[in-house]
Amino acid sequence: MHVQLIGGFRVTGADGEDCTPSSARARALLAILTRTDGHLRARRWIERTLWSDRSPQQASASLRTVLTEIRKALGPEAAQFHTDRDAVRLDHVTCDVETAPDAALEALRTGRDLLENVQIGDPAFTRWRDDALARILEELGTLDRSVLPDAADPAEQPRRALNLRIKSFGEEENGKGAFVGALLGDTMANLIADFGCFSIYTGSDGPSDPSDLVLGVNTLTVGDDVQVLAGLTARKTGELIWSDKVRIDMRKPDLLEQGDIPRMVFHSAERVLTQDLSGETDASVALKVDARVNAAIAAMFTYDSAKLRHAETLLAEAAALLPLPRIAAWRSLLRQIMIVERVDPGNSALFEEATEFAHLALVGNDGNALVSSLVAQLLAMLENDTGVSAALAEDAVRASPYNAFSHSAKATVALRAGASEAALASSQYAANLASRSSSAHWFDTLAGLSAITAGDIPKALSHLERAHARAPVFRAPMRHLMCLYAAEGQRERAMSMAEKLRAVEPDFDILRVLDDENYPVLTLRRTNLLPPRQMARDLS
């Protein structure tokens, strides 16, 4: 059997068949055995390396699960995989570092990394991986890590500059409008900083090199009001990417809480997040990361199976360049979407990987509110952990009050805790913040689920119908609309939605919605809004 370590981890059998297991820890264990003299490791050592944060009993149980997965994945090659009560051994195995050392070194020199698709948020495994890479470099004839093009400390990497200029017209520099412009620009800058590897400059004194994007906030005082015009422009082409205008009443105490102002702040950051940066030439490492992450997020919210898988490829490439917590958080969210969309219903590893990436993001997070938001939502959904997730969501809302993801995290935690009114309030606020964004349907769907738990079916229908209109192949609102239409006696509309589901979900069966406890309609199941069996038969 042959193992590829540089780049994406892969196991092939003697006949060339792909035997790669799905979960990250199964892959990690095979990599460890491959790189160990004699290809043998003690069970206790493996448990301490892959599950250092768990009790011995939990680690032992997790190892047994991984061993079973490996045997199943290896198929006929499992005859080379041996276990007993003390140790695990792999026989007759080779790897790319041994069989093609020149190609392995060249791959490292040109940007590939060790075990790119094995991301585990365990510090013990991270230490092993770093040591393994050092030994590989020594075997390949160099101890110089500078041969790795992106191996520098992420904090030292060059970053793309976003020049945020705050302008004030029709008044003196220290007037009301100038203050509002500075306040609003600073608020936008703080939110945008959570979304990418941007160098953000507030004020007219920017970097010596021109910026890629310019976000201008122009203000004009008219009586007690300040009129604000904000716009995002591409410097190279002069293209106006986005613009919006609001009015601020200076007599009110909360200047930025008024009307459409919170929505403007979120939309400015969302438009930066969704920019296509793939065409930038002479890109820094950080710009390459942002280009891949932005493209991956755009692909994620299409809900197309092929594009979801492509999003994972892009995020894995970004993580190989810079292993940032927010990338791990997006990879966890991607797996949650794949679970809900039933992209690969037979892949039991998706849940474990989603959990692993959520914890990986949490371990490395340095206060990024977007990461806290995503992890809070994911832990609430994946582990029903309303303690840690509630604290993370509250931190995110305080740090980034105009981020729709912060409020959706708070709503998800409340939903899991059974606080339906609090969930509805937070989810509707998130949906309002994101109402003009390309991801509005995501937040409307959560608001619809929250309205169901609160017993407000008309409001639930309104949010879910809006989500379906904006994302016609997103299955979550479709499933809930079908059942709500049936509960409301709207048989024709329920049948129409069932037909749409059959078109996007090849194995869709209404009876599965009733009988399969793992089918993703938990809110409907808990609120007894699934259609009666006879009605389900009629709809099918």
MIGUTOR-966060 format. One record per residue (C-alpha): residue number from 1; residue in one letter; x negated, y negated, z. Coordinates in Angstrom, 1 decimal, m for minus. Last residue first. Example, Ala and Ser with C-alpha at 12.3 -4.5 7.8 and 13.67 -1.06 7.14 Angstrom:
% residues 2
2, S, m13.7, 1.1, 7.1 $
1, A, m12.3, 4.5, 7.8 $
//
This chain:
% residues 540
540, S, 46.1, m11.2, m2.5 $
539, L, 48.4, m13.9, m1.3 $
538, D, 51.2, m11.4, m0.7 $
537, R, 48.9, m9.2, 1.3 $
536, A, 47.8, m12.2, 3.4 $
535, M, 51.5, m13.1, 3.9 $
534, Q, 52.1, m9.6, 5.2 $
533, R, 49.0, m9.7, 7.5 $
532, P, 50.0, m13.0, 9.1 $
531, P, 47.8, m16.0, 7.9 $
530, L, 44.9, m17.0, 10.2 $
529, L, 45.9, m20.0, 12.3 $
528, N, 45.5, m18.3, 15.7 $
527, T, 43.4, m21.2, 17.1 $
526, R, 40.4, m19.0, 17.8 $
525, R, 40.6, m17.2, 14.5 $
524, L, 40.9, m20.5, 12.6 $
523, T, 37.8, m21.9, 14.3 $
522, L, 35.9, m18.7, 13.8 $
521, V, 36.5, m18.6, 10.0 $
520, P, 33.0, m17.4, 8.9 $
519, Y, 33.7, m13.7, 8.3 $
518, N, 31.9, m11.9, 11.2 $
517, E, 35.0, m10.6, 12.8 $
516, D, 36.0, m9.0, 9.5 $
515, D, 39.7, m8.0, 9.7 $
514, L, 41.7, m11.2, 8.9 $
513, V, 39.3, m12.9, 6.4 $
512, R, 38.6, m9.4, 5.0 $
511, L, 42.3, m9.1, 4.2 $
510, I, 41.9, m12.2, 2.0 $
509, D, 39.3, m10.5, m0.1 $
508, F, 36.4, m12.4, m1.7 $
507, D, 33.7, m10.1, m3.1 $
506, P, 32.6, m12.5, m5.9 $
505, E, 32.8, m15.7, m3.9 $
504, V, 33.0, m18.6, m6.3 $
503, A, 35.9, m17.6, m8.5 $
502, R, 37.7, m15.7, m5.8 $
501, L, 37.7, m18.8, m3.6 $
500, K, 39.4, m20.8, m6.4 $
499, E, 42.0, m18.1, m6.6 $
498, A, 42.6, m18.2, m2.9 $
497, M, 42.9, m22.0, m3.1 $
496, S, 45.7, m21.7, m5.7 $
495, M, 47.5, m19.1, m3.6 $
494, A, 47.4, m21.4, m0.6 $
493, R, 48.7, m24.3, m2.7 $
492, E, 51.6, m22.1, m4.0 $
491, R, 52.4, m20.8, m0.5 $
490, Q, 52.7, m24.2, 1.3 $
489, G, 54.4, m22.8, 4.4 $
488, E, 52.2, m24.9, 6.7 $
487, A, 50.4, m21.8, 8.0 $
486, A, 49.7, m20.8, 4.4 $
485, Y, 48.3, m24.2, 3.6 $
484, L, 46.2, m24.1, 6.7 $
483, C, 44.8, m20.7, 5.7 $
482, M, 43.8, m21.8, 2.2 $
481, L, 42.5, m25.1, 3.4 $
480, H, 40.3, m23.4, 5.9 $
479, R, 38.7, m21.1, 3.4 $
478, M, 38.3, m23.9, 0.8 $
477, P, 36.7, m26.2, 3.4 $
476, A, 34.0, m23.6, 4.1 $
475, R, 33.5, m22.5, 0.5 $
474, F, 31.7, m25.5, m0.9 $
473, V, 32.4, m25.1, m4.7 $
472, P, 34.5, m28.2, m5.2 $
471, A, 32.2, m30.5, m3.2 $
470, R, 33.7, m34.0, m3.1 $
469, A, 37.3, m32.9, m3.6 $
468, H, 36.8, m30.1, m1.2 $
467, A, 35.5, m32.4, 1.5 $
466, R, 38.5, m34.8, 1.0 $
465, E, 40.9, m31.9, 1.2 $
464, L, 39.2, m30.8, 4.4 $
463, H, 39.4, m34.3, 6.0 $
462, S, 43.0, m34.8, 5.1 $
461, L, 44.0, m31.3, 6.0 $
460, A, 42.5, m31.6, 9.4 $
459, K, 44.3, m34.9, 10.0 $
458, P, 47.6, m33.3, 9.1 $
457, I, 46.7, m30.3, 11.3 $
456, D, 46.0, m32.2, 14.5 $
455, G, 45.9, m29.4, 17.1 $
454, A, 42.6, m30.6, 18.6 $
453, T, 40.9, m27.4, 17.5 $
452, I, 42.1, m28.0, 13.9 $
451, A, 40.9, m31.7, 14.1 $
450, S, 37.4, m30.5, 15.0 $
449, L, 37.4, m28.2, 12.0 $
448, G, 38.4, m31.0, 9.7 $
447, A, 35.8, m33.4, 11.2 $
446, L, 33.2, m30.7, 10.5 $
445, T, 34.3, m30.5, 6.9 $
444, D, 34.3, m34.3, 6.6 $
443, F, 30.7, m34.3, 7.7 $
442, W, 29.5, m31.9, 5.1 $
441, H, 31.7, m33.5, 2.4 $
440, A, 30.0, m36.9, 3.0 $
439, S, 26.6, m35.4, 1.9 $
438, S, 26.2, m37.7, m1.2 $
437, S, 26.9, m40.7, 1.0 $
436, R, 29.7, m43.2, 1.0 $
435, S, 31.7, m41.6, 3.9 $
434, A, 28.5, m40.8, 5.9 $
433, L, 29.1, m43.2, 8.8 $
432, N, 32.8, m42.5, 8.7 $
431, A, 32.3, m38.7, 8.7 $
430, A, 29.9, m39.1, 11.7 $
429, Y, 32.5, m41.2, 13.6 $
428, Q, 35.2, m38.6, 12.7 $
427, S, 32.9, m35.8, 14.1 $
426, S, 32.3, m37.7, 17.3 $
425, A, 35.9, m38.4, 18.0 $
424, L, 37.1, m34.9, 17.0 $
423, A, 34.5, m33.1, 19.1 $
422, A, 35.4, m35.3, 22.1 $
421, E, 39.0, m34.4, 21.6 $
420, S, 38.2, m30.6, 21.2 $
419, A, 36.0, m30.2, 24.3 $
418, G, 35.9, m26.4, 23.9 $
417, A, 32.1, m26.2, 24.6 $
416, R, 31.4, m25.0, 21.0 $
415, L, 33.3, m28.0, 19.6 $
414, A, 31.6, m30.4, 22.0 $
413, V, 28.2, m29.1, 20.8 $
412, T, 29.3, m29.4, 17.2 $
411, A, 30.6, m33.0, 17.8 $
410, K, 27.3, m34.1, 19.4 $
409, A, 25.4, m32.6, 16.4 $
408, S, 27.8, m34.4, 14.0 $
407, H, 27.0, m37.6, 15.9 $
406, S, 23.3, m37.3, 15.5 $
405, F, 23.6, m36.1, 11.9 $
404, A, 25.6, m39.3, 11.0 $
403, N, 22.6, m41.4, 12.1 $
402, Y, 23.7, m44.9, 13.2 $
401, P, 23.1, m44.3, 17.0 $
400, S, 19.5, m43.1, 16.5 $
399, A, 17.7, m42.9, 19.8 $
398, R, 20.8, m42.7, 22.0 $
397, V, 22.6, m40.4, 19.6 $
396, A, 19.6, m38.1, 19.3 $
395, D, 19.0, m37.9, 23.0 $
394, E, 22.7, m37.0, 23.5 $
393, A, 22.4, m34.3, 20.8 $
392, L, 19.2, m32.9, 22.4 $
391, A, 20.8, m32.7, 25.9 $
390, A, 24.0, m31.1, 24.5 $
389, S, 21.9, m28.5, 22.5 $
388, V, 19.9, m27.5, 25.6 $
387, G, 23.1, m26.8, 27.6 $
386, T, 25.6, m25.9, 24.9 $
385, D, 23.6, m22.8, 23.8 $
384, N, 26.1, m21.0, 21.6 $
383, E, 23.1, m19.2, 20.1 $
382, L, 23.5, m19.9, 16.3 $
381, M, 26.1, m22.7, 16.3 $
380, A, 25.0, m24.6, 19.4 $
379, L, 21.3, m24.0, 18.6 $
378, L, 21.8, m25.2, 15.1 $
377, Q, 23.7, m28.4, 16.0 $
376, A, 21.1, m29.3, 18.6 $
375, V, 18.2, m28.4, 16.2 $
374, L, 19.6, m30.7, 13.4 $
373, S, 20.1, m33.6, 15.8 $
372, S, 16.8, m33.3, 17.6 $
371, V, 15.1, m33.1, 14.2 $
370, L, 16.9, m36.2, 13.0 $
369, A, 16.1, m38.0, 16.2 $
368, N, 12.3, m37.5, 15.9 $
367, G, 11.0, m37.4, 19.5 $
366, D, 7.8, m35.5, 19.0 $
365, N, 9.2, m32.3, 17.7 $
364, G, 6.8, m29.3, 17.5 $
363, V, 8.5, m26.9, 19.8 $
362, L, 12.0, m27.9, 18.7 $
361, A, 11.2, m27.4, 15.0 $
360, L, 9.8, m23.9, 15.7 $
359, H, 12.9, m23.2, 17.8 $
358, A, 15.2, m24.0, 15.0 $
357, F, 13.0, m22.1, 12.5 $
356, E, 13.2, m19.0, 14.6 $
355, T, 17.0, m19.2, 15.0 $
354, A, 17.5, m19.6, 11.3 $
353, E, 15.1, m16.7, 10.7 $
352, E, 17.0, m14.5, 13.1 $
351, F, 20.4, m15.3, 11.4 $
350, L, 19.0, m14.9, 7.9 $
349, A, 17.4, m11.5, 8.8 $
348, S, 20.8, m9.6, 8.5 $
347, N, 20.7, m10.0, 4.8 $
346, G, 23.8, m8.1, 3.6 $
345, P, 25.9, m11.2, 3.2 $
344, D, 23.4, m12.9, 0.8 $
343, V, 25.0, m16.1, m0.3 $
342, R, 27.8, m15.7, 2.2 $
341, E, 28.4, m19.5, 2.1 $
340, V, 28.4, m19.6, 5.9 $
339, I, 25.2, m17.6, 6.2 $
338, M, 23.5, m19.5, 3.3 $
337, I, 24.5, m22.8, 5.0 $
336, Q, 23.0, m21.6, 8.3 $
335, R, 19.9, m20.5, 6.4 $
334, L, 19.5, m24.0, 5.0 $
333, L, 20.0, m25.5, 8.4 $
332, S, 17.0, m23.5, 9.7 $
331, R, 14.9, m24.6, 6.7 $
330, W, 15.9, m28.2, 7.3 $
329, A, 14.7, m27.9, 11.0 $
328, A, 11.4, m26.3, 9.9 $
327, I, 10.9, m29.2, 7.5 $
326, R, 11.7, m31.7, 10.3 $
325, P, 9.1, m30.1, 12.6 $
324, L, 6.3, m30.7, 10.1 $
323, P, 4.0, m28.0, 8.7 $
322, L, 2.3, m30.3, 6.1 $
321, L, 1.3, m28.8, 2.7 $
320, A, 2.5, m25.2, 3.5 $
319, A, 5.6, m26.7, 5.0 $
318, A, 6.4, m28.5, 1.7 $
317, E, 5.9, m25.3, m0.3 $
316, A, 8.2, m23.4, 2.0 $
315, L, 10.7, m26.3, 1.7 $
314, L, 10.6, m26.1, m2.1 $
313, T, 11.0, m22.3, m2.2 $
312, E, 13.9, m22.5, 0.3 $
311, A, 15.6, m25.1, m1.9 $
310, H, 15.2, m22.7, m4.9 $
309, R, 17.2, m20.1, m2.9 $
308, L, 19.9, m22.6, m2.3 $
307, K, 19.8, m23.6, m6.0 $
306, A, 20.4, m20.0, m7.1 $
305, S, 23.3, m19.6, m4.7 $
304, D, 25.0, m23.0, m5.6 $
303, Y, 26.0, m24.8, m2.4 $
302, T, 25.3, m28.1, m4.1 $
301, F, 24.3, m29.6, m0.7 $
300, M, 21.2, m27.5, m0.5 $
299, A, 19.8, m28.5, m3.9 $
298, A, 19.8, m32.2, m2.9 $
297, I, 18.1, m31.3, 0.4 $
296, A, 15.5, m29.3, m1.5 $
295, A, 14.7, m32.1, m3.9 $
294, N, 14.2, m34.6, m1.0 $
293, V, 12.0, m32.0, 0.8 $
292, R, 9.9, m31.3, m2.2 $
291, A, 9.3, m35.0, m3.1 $
290, D, 8.7, m35.9, 0.6 $
289, V, 6.0, m33.2, 0.9 $
288, K, 4.3, m34.3, m2.3 $
287, L, 4.5, m37.9, m1.0 $
286, A, 2.8, m36.8, 2.2 $
285, V, 0.0, m35.0, 0.3 $
284, S, m0.6, m38.2, m1.7 $
283, A, 0.8, m38.4, m5.2 $
282, D, m1.5, m39.4, m8.1 $
281, T, 1.7, m39.6, m10.3 $
280, E, 5.2, m39.8, m9.0 $
279, G, 7.7, m37.9, m11.1 $
278, S, 8.9, m35.6, m8.3 $
277, L, 10.1, m38.5, m6.1 $
276, D, 13.8, m38.1, m6.8 $
275, Q, 15.4, m40.2, m4.0 $
274, T, 17.8, m38.4, m1.7 $
273, L, 16.2, m39.4, 1.6 $
272, V, 15.9, m43.1, 0.5 $
271, R, 19.6, m43.1, m0.3 $
270, E, 20.4, m41.5, 3.0 $
269, A, 18.4, m44.2, 4.9 $
268, S, 20.4, m47.1, 3.3 $
267, H, 23.6, m45.1, 3.7 $
266, F, 23.1, m44.8, 7.5 $
265, V, 22.6, m48.5, 8.0 $
264, M, 25.5, m49.5, 5.7 $
263, R, 27.8, m47.1, 7.6 $
262, P, 26.9, m48.7, 10.9 $
261, I, 27.6, m52.2, 9.4 $
260, D, 31.0, m51.3, 7.9 $
259, G, 33.1, m52.8, 10.6 $
258, Q, 31.2, m54.1, 13.6 $
257, E, 28.8, m52.1, 15.7 $
256, L, 25.7, m54.0, 14.6 $
255, L, 26.5, m57.3, 16.4 $
254, D, 27.8, m55.8, 19.6 $
253, P, 28.7, m58.9, 21.6 $
252, K, 31.1, m60.5, 19.1 $
251, R, 30.8, m64.2, 18.4 $
250, M, 28.2, m63.7, 15.6 $
249, D, 30.8, m62.1, 13.4 $
248, I, 28.9, m60.0, 10.9 $
247, R, 30.0, m59.7, 7.3 $
246, V, 28.9, m56.8, 5.1 $
245, K, 27.3, m56.2, 1.7 $
244, D, 26.0, m53.1, m0.1 $
243, S, 23.3, m52.2, m2.7 $
242, W, 21.7, m49.1, m4.0 $
241, I, 19.2, m48.0, m6.6 $
240, L, 18.6, m51.4, m8.3 $
239, E, 16.0, m50.6, m11.0 $
238, G, 13.0, m53.0, m11.0 $
237, T, 11.1, m50.3, m12.9 $
236, K, 7.9, m50.1, m10.8 $
235, R, 9.4, m51.6, m7.6 $
234, A, 12.4, m49.3, m7.3 $
233, T, 15.0, m51.3, m5.5 $
232, L, 17.2, m50.8, m2.4 $
231, G, 19.7, m53.5, m1.6 $
230, A, 21.2, m55.3, 1.4 $
229, L, 23.5, m58.3, 1.3 $
228, V, 24.5, m59.7, 4.7 $
227, Q, 26.9, m62.6, 5.3 $
226, V, 26.5, m64.0, 8.8 $
225, D, 29.6, m65.4, 10.4 $
224, D, 30.2, m68.2, 13.0 $
223, G, 30.1, m70.8, 10.2 $
222, V, 28.6, m69.4, 7.1 $
221, T, 25.1, m68.0, 7.8 $
220, L, 23.3, m66.3, 4.9 $
219, T, 21.4, m63.1, 5.0 $
218, N, 19.3, m61.0, 2.6 $
217, V, 18.1, m57.5, 3.6 $
216, G, 15.7, m56.1, 1.0 $
215, L, 14.7, m52.5, 0.8 $
214, V, 11.7, m52.2, m1.6 $
213, L, 10.6, m48.8, m2.9 $
212, D, 7.2, m47.7, m4.2 $
211, S, 5.3, m50.3, m2.3 $
210, P, 2.6, m52.6, m3.8 $
209, D, m1.0, m52.1, m2.5 $
208, S, m2.2, m54.6, 0.1 $
207, P, 0.4, m53.5, 2.5 $
206, G, 3.2, m55.7, 3.7 $
205, D, 3.4, m59.2, 5.1 $
204, S, 6.9, m60.2, 4.2 $
203, G, 8.4, m58.6, 7.3 $
202, T, 8.9, m54.9, 8.2 $
201, Y, 6.4, m52.4, 6.8 $
200, I, 7.3, m48.7, 6.7 $
199, S, 4.8, m46.0, 5.9 $
198, F, 7.0, m43.1, 5.0 $
197, C, 6.6, m39.4, 5.9 $
196, G, 10.3, m38.9, 5.8 $
195, F, 13.8, m39.0, 7.4 $
194, D, 12.9, m40.2, 10.9 $
193, A, 11.2, m43.3, 9.6 $
192, I, 14.4, m44.2, 7.6 $
191, L, 16.3, m44.5, 10.9 $
190, N, 13.8, m46.8, 12.5 $
189, A, 13.5, m48.9, 9.3 $
188, M, 17.3, m49.4, 9.1 $
187, T, 17.4, m50.7, 12.7 $
186, D, 14.4, m53.0, 12.0 $
185, G, 16.1, m54.4, 8.9 $
184, L, 19.3, m55.0, 10.8 $
183, L, 17.6, m56.8, 13.6 $
182, A, 15.4, m58.9, 11.3 $
181, G, 18.3, m59.8, 9.1 $
180, V, 20.4, m60.7, 12.1 $
179, F, 17.7, m62.9, 13.5 $
178, A, 17.1, m64.7, 10.2 $
177, G, 20.9, m65.2, 9.8 $
176, K, 21.1, m66.8, 13.2 $
175, G, 18.3, m69.3, 12.5 $
174, N, 14.6, m69.0, 13.3 $
173, E, 13.4, m69.3, 9.7 $
172, E, 15.6, m72.2, 8.9 $
171, E, 18.7, m71.7, 6.9 $
170, G, 20.1, m71.0, 3.4 $
169, F, 18.5, m67.6, 2.8 $
168, S, 16.9, m65.0, 5.0 $
167, K, 14.8, m62.1, 3.8 $
166, I, 13.7, m58.9, 5.4 $
165, R, 11.2, m56.8, 3.4 $
164, L, 10.9, m53.1, 3.9 $
163, N, 7.9, m51.8, 1.9 $
162, L, 8.0, m48.0, 1.8 $
161, A, 4.4, m46.8, 1.8 $
160, R, 3.5, m43.3, 0.9 $
159, R, 1.3, m41.6, 3.4 $
158, P, m2.4, m40.6, 3.4 $
157, Q, m3.0, m37.7, 5.8 $
156, E, m4.7, m38.4, 9.1 $
155, A, m1.7, m37.6, 11.3 $
154, P, m1.3, m34.3, 9.4 $
153, D, m4.8, m33.3, 10.6 $
152, A, m6.7, m32.2, 7.5 $
151, A, m6.2, m28.8, 5.9 $
150, D, m4.6, m30.1, 2.7 $
149, P, m7.4, m29.5, 0.2 $
148, L, m8.8, m26.4, 1.9 $
147, V, m12.5, m26.4, 0.9 $
146, S, m12.9, m28.8, 3.8 $
145, R, m12.5, m25.8, 6.1 $
144, D, m16.2, m25.1, 5.7 $
143, L, m17.1, m21.7, 7.2 $
142, T, m17.7, m20.3, 3.8 $
141, G, m18.6, m17.0, 2.2 $
140, L, m15.2, m15.4, 1.7 $
139, E, m15.6, m13.4, 4.8 $
138, E, m16.1, m16.6, 6.8 $
137, L, m13.0, m18.2, 5.3 $
136, I, m11.0, m15.1, 6.2 $
135, R, m12.3, m15.2, 9.8 $
134, A, m11.2, m18.9, 10.1 $
133, L, m7.8, m18.0, 8.6 $
132, A, m7.4, m15.2, 11.1 $
131, D, m8.3, m17.5, 14.0 $
130, D, m5.6, m20.1, 12.9 $
129, R, m3.1, m17.3, 12.5 $
128, W, m3.8, m15.8, 15.9 $
127, R, m3.5, m19.3, 17.5 $
126, T, m0.1, m19.8, 15.7 $
125, F, 1.0, m16.4, 16.9 $
124, A, 0.4, m17.3, 20.5 $
123, P, 2.0, m20.7, 20.0 $
122, D, 5.3, m19.1, 18.9 $
121, G, 7.4, m21.1, 16.4 $
120, I, 7.1, m18.5, 13.7 $
119, Q, 6.9, m19.4, 10.0 $
118, V, 5.8, m16.6, 7.7 $
117, N, 6.5, m17.7, 4.1 $
116, E, 3.1, m19.4, 3.6 $
115, L, 1.1, m16.6, 5.1 $
114, L, m2.3, m18.1, 4.6 $
113, D, m2.2, m21.2, 2.5 $
112, R, m2.3, m22.2, m1.2 $
111, G, m3.6, m25.7, m2.1 $
110, T, m6.1, m25.2, m4.9 $
109, R, m9.1, m24.3, m2.6 $
108, L, m7.1, m21.6, m0.9 $
107, A, m6.1, m20.0, m4.2 $
106, E, m9.7, m20.2, m5.3 $
105, L, m10.8, m18.4, m2.2 $
104, A, m8.2, m15.6, m2.7 $
103, A, m9.1, m15.3, m6.4 $
102, D, m12.8, m14.9, m5.5 $
101, P, m11.9, m12.3, m2.8 $
100, A, m9.8, m10.1, m5.0 $
99, T, m9.7, m6.6, m3.3 $
98, E, m10.6, m7.6, 0.3 $
97, V, m8.8, m11.0, 0.7 $
96, D, m5.9, m9.6, m1.4 $
95, C, m5.1, m6.8, 1.1 $
94, T, m5.5, m3.1, 1.4 $
93, V, m3.6, m0.5, 3.4 $
92, H, m4.1, 3.2, 3.8 $
91, D, m2.7, 3.5, 7.3 $
90, L, m0.8, 1.1, 9.5 $
89, R, m0.8, 1.6, 13.3 $
88, V, 1.4, 0.6, 16.2 $
87, A, 0.5, 1.3, 19.9 $
86, D, 1.5, 2.6, 23.3 $
85, R, 4.8, 4.5, 23.2 $
84, D, 4.1, 5.7, 19.7 $
83, T, 4.2, 4.1, 16.2 $
82, H, 2.9, 5.0, 12.8 $
81, F, 3.4, 3.3, 9.4 $
80, Q, 1.8, 5.2, 6.5 $
79, A, 4.9, 7.5, 6.1 $
78, A, 6.9, 4.3, 5.9 $
77, E, 5.6, 4.0, 2.3 $
76, P, 8.6, 6.0, 1.1 $
75, G, 10.9, 3.1, 2.2 $
74, L, 8.8, 0.3, 3.5 $
73, A, 11.8, m2.0, 4.2 $
72, K, 13.5, 0.6, 6.4 $
71, R, 10.4, 1.3, 8.4 $
70, I, 9.7, m2.4, 8.8 $
69, E, 13.3, m3.1, 10.0 $
68, T, 13.1, m0.3, 12.6 $
67, L, 9.7, m1.7, 13.9 $
66, V, 11.3, m5.2, 14.1 $
65, T, 14.2, m3.9, 16.3 $
64, R, 11.8, m2.0, 18.6 $
63, L, 9.7, m5.2, 18.9 $
62, S, 12.7, m7.2, 20.0 $
61, A, 13.5, m4.7, 22.7 $
60, S, 9.9, m4.8, 24.0 $
59, A, 10.0, m8.6, 24.0 $
58, Q, 13.2, m8.7, 25.9 $
57, Q, 11.9, m6.3, 28.5 $
56, P, 8.6, m8.1, 28.8 $
55, S, 10.4, m11.4, 29.3 $
54, R, 10.3, m13.9, 26.4 $
53, D, 8.2, m16.9, 25.5 $
52, S, 5.2, m14.9, 24.3 $
51, W, 7.3, m13.1, 21.7 $
50, L, 5.0, m12.6, 18.7 $
49, T, 1.6, m12.5, 20.4 $
48, R, 2.6, m11.1, 23.9 $
47, E, 4.7, m8.4, 22.3 $
46, I, 2.0, m7.5, 19.8 $
45, W, m0.5, m7.2, 22.7 $
44, R, 1.9, m5.0, 24.7 $
43, R, 2.5, m2.7, 21.7 $
42, A, m1.3, m2.1, 21.3 $
41, R, m2.6, m2.8, 17.8 $
40, L, m4.0, m0.6, 15.0 $
39, H, m5.2, m1.5, 11.5 $
38, G, m8.6, 0.1, 12.3 $
37, D, m10.1, m3.4, 12.4 $
36, T, m7.1, m5.8, 12.5 $
35, R, m6.2, m8.0, 9.4 $
34, T, m3.6, m5.6, 8.0 $
33, L, m2.1, m4.9, 11.4 $
32, I, m1.6, m8.6, 12.0 $
31, A, m0.1, m9.1, 8.5 $
30, L, 2.3, m6.2, 9.1 $
29, L, 3.3, m7.8, 12.4 $
28, A, 3.8, m11.2, 10.9 $
27, R, 6.0, m9.8, 8.1 $
26, A, 8.2, m8.2, 10.7 $
25, R, 8.2, m11.4, 12.7 $
24, A, 9.3, m13.5, 9.7 $
23, S, 12.3, m11.3, 8.9 $
22, S, 12.9, m9.9, 5.4 $
21, P, 10.6, m7.0, 5.0 $
20, T, 8.4, m6.8, 1.9 $
19, C, 8.4, m3.4, 0.2 $
18, D, 8.2, m4.7, m3.4 $
17, E, 7.6, m1.6, m5.7 $
16, G, 4.2, m1.4, m7.4 $
15, D, 4.1, 2.4, m7.4 $
14, A, 1.7, 2.6, m4.5 $
13, G, 3.8, 0.2, m2.5 $
12, T, 3.8, m3.6, m2.5 $
11, V, 3.9, m5.9, 0.5 $
10, R, 4.2, m9.7, 0.1 $
9, F, 3.3, m12.8, 2.1 $
8, G, 3.6, m15.9, 0.0 $
7, G, 0.3, m17.7, m0.5 $
6, I, m2.8, m15.9, 0.7 $
5, L, m1.8, m12.7, 2.6 $
4, Q, m0.8, m10.3, m0.2 $
3, V, m0.6, m6.7, 1.2 $
2, H, m1.2, m3.5, m0.8 $
1, M, 0.0, 0.0, 0.0 $
//
